[in-house]
Amino acid sequence: MCEYETIFCKALHEKLKEKVKGGLWVRVENDDCLWIDIVQRELNTITHIQIGNPFSELIVKGFSVDEACEEVIKQYRRIILSRCFK
């Protein structure tokens, strides 16, 4: 991971800790995609969320941690609701 990827991932992790209950892993893979994994023991779920392909272009265009956090929360909410109301 490049330095800007590490800084972005750490900042996003801190922001998501305030909003999501569970284990969080934030990383940028070799395919230049931002991945967020959320593990919740209460719901017995592991959720994988992918944002931005390629991630480096999003950073160049000014993609912020707040925007990433909103996108993750939106996708996570949709995934959890679809699992709960099957």
N, C-alpha and C positions, 0 to 999 in steps of 0.2 A: 504494500500500500504506500502511496505517495504521502508526503507530509500533509497536504491539504485534505486528502481523503481521511487520514487519521484524525485531524482536527475536527472535520465535519462529523465524522462518526461519533466521536466523543461528545460533541455538543448535542447531537441528535439523541444520543443515549440518555444524557442528562435531562433533556426536555421531555422525552417519552416516559422516563421514570416518574415524572410528576402526574402523568395522565393514565398510564397503563399499569394494572396490577398483574404482576407475574415476572418471569425471567425474561430478560431482553438481551439480544445479541444483534449488534449493528456492524455491518462490514461491507466493503466493496470487493467484489470478486475479480478474478483475472479477466472476466469477460466485460468489465467496466460497467457492472450493474450494482446498484445499491440494494442490499438484502437486509431485511429486518426479520428476525425470528422471535416469536413471543410464545412462551410456554406458561400455561396456566394449569396448575394442579387441580384446582377446584372444579374446572370444567373438563379436565383430562384432555387438553388440546395442545397441539403444537401448530402454530400458524406461521407460514412463510409468506412474506410480502416483498415484492420486487418493485422498485421505483427507478425509473429513468434508465433508458438504454440509448445511448451511452451516458454514464454519469458525468464524465469529464465535460461534455458539452453543456449539461445543465449548470454546472459550476461556472463555466465561462459566461453563460447567459444570465447569471445572477440568481440562481436558485438558492433560496435561504433555508436555514434550519427550521424556521417557523412554517414555511410552505411544505417542507418535507414532513414535519410533524402532523400538520393538518391532513396531508394525503394519506399518511399511515393510519391515522385515527379513522378516517373515512373508510378506507379499505378494510381495516380490522373490524369496525362496527358492522359493515355489510357481511363479512364472513361469519362473525359470531351470530348475528341474527338469522342468517340462512341456516346455520347448524341447529339453532335452538327451535326454529319453527318449521322443521321438515314435516 
